[in-house]
Amino acid sequence: MRDSSKHFALPAALCTGAAVLGALGTKVDSHWYKSLRKPTWQPPGWVFGPAWTTLYALTTIASGRVLNRLPDQASRSTFTRNLAVNMTINVAWSWLFFSAQRPRASLLDSVALEASTLQLIKKAAEVDRTSALLLTSYAGWVGFATVLNSEIVRLNPEGARAPRL
């Protein structure tokens, strides 16, 4: 077992980059977002920052552990590409939902993000059960967010889209 910190820098950079870019696309104070009908069970806004910070930290740790345990560079490159794709899909959600004001498109993105996260878990489980377990919280949150996004689409059948000026 290799407990080197050698392979943690790239997952940390990918997760930090996703956090920053996602935050730049998130506009919870916009008139459009405030005007959406939302389910009564939606968590308060202050929950999302700490939740995502925790999930990005757990994803970084899990991914670093996986990369440290993969047997060769080709396997590490494949896992890193999968993580980069996952983080790209993750960032796209914020921009689709908040900036582009397209909840239906963000719902499709969320489904893709869940599939990508489950793929990361599957790959992690092949080399490190602890890493797979750490990633399950990410999959759980994305699953919850997908249901929440779906409910927002359902509650705003007119498309929940601000008129073009």
Buried (B, 14 or more C-beta within 10 A) or exposed (E): EEEEEEBBEBBBEBBBBBBEBBEEBBBEEBEBBEEBEEEEEEEEEEEBEEBBEEBBBBBBBBBBBBBBBBEEEEBBEEBBEBBBBBBBBBBBBBBBBBBBBBBBBBBBBBBBBBEBBBEBBEBBBBBBEBBBBBBBBBBEBBBEBBBBBBBBBEEBEEEBEEEEE
